[in-house]
């Protein structure tokens, strides 16, 4: 039996982005949540499902509920890294289908830039026993760039993908960011040569192959298709989703370059009754340039080893045949640690036709794909504009 | 070492490295080697796992060159290569190159061995070998 999603996105919002001052993740999540509810004509009193991840708290969901002053009957703070919010779309839809909640908020915020300037006691690094025991002794730059650099090396070795092809992902993101005034790199052009000339940190990844580190937060609101019809915003229906994990830390990885996106993407398309060719606008987590190429292959937009040539020739830039990461993505727009929430926000806005200069014409179907951890967790959400009859 | 995480699963492994050998768990029921070590066999669930010395021969699955030290103790080693090495016994390990980064080839044969002078914690080194 095929599961049919029951919910629609009815509100999306960002908090303040970039380099913030005088902020906390709680303040930013509350602001984004209220703005996302507000555009739908909803209030906190309507929220009976609360989803969050990534806040360094004894209990993120409890602390956020206290701060918002709400007592939702369904809570989820599953944390699998930057894709957590795509995973939570799946959980929220299932909870709404099961009658466990009717209106769900998914929210995230963090302030890694501001934190550099605030005098506060250092937080101990989170533990991960396999990493602490078997990887720390090697001196790998971890938990972020080192594992991705290993995957990128393997990818280039197996398929002959070049640094220039990887760089195109960063350059295209900068072209999109030039049309997004909220983007951290707005008005800051970037060329392939710039990327290749930026310092290597973990070969083969250069500084400019990496996502940004900014402050920021966001929220999305999901409710039943039926309820969505009566709200102020044009609904965007969840059509399909899929989730997968392949490993936590790379010591226990299998094939690092055939990622969980193969499983999550196939599941999402099957549930939606669609294929990659049906997608009009795509948001793929761009933690590193290589993450995007591996994911394009995993989702079936091109074959194995073909993503490097797929992105060439302006295909993923504005005006190209495959509009990708239209906000500027984690490379050029913002990246406060777990970017997945912003993939959903931009996908919904594109389908509502609200993106101004960077709007993709006639966009009906969007895909958002989160990747978390060290290419560890993958979740795909396929959505379509307009209301759905139940 | 004071920074060694509390991980009783790995005590024999750590003690082996100090003696210059790589010890891993072999399942008494299904015979498979598992790494990292755990309380029981992840392949069949059996509790009878025994520690045996394994051969460090393997193939470099992927490598990277760290241009910045992960922590201060590695600063003098920069740049250094770190790789995932697939051992012939059927498990993957992470190890730092005991040779210059240029000598490391993805897909090349290598041998993994205990680091005689670990910067922070007992761990593994590797070096390419003719294959």
Interface residues (C-beta under 8 A of the other chain):
Chain A: X127 X129 X130 X132 X133 X134 X135 X136 X137 X138 X139 X140 X141 X142 X146 X149 X150 X151 X152 X153 X154 X157 X199 X200 X201 X202 X203 X204 X205 X250 X251 X252 X253 X256
Chain B: X4 X5 X7 X10 X36 X61 X62 X63 X64 X65 X66 X67 X68 X69 X70 X71 X73 X74 X77 X80 X82 X83 X84 X92 X93 X94 X95 X96 X101 X106 X107 X115 X118 X119 X120 X121 X122 X123 X124
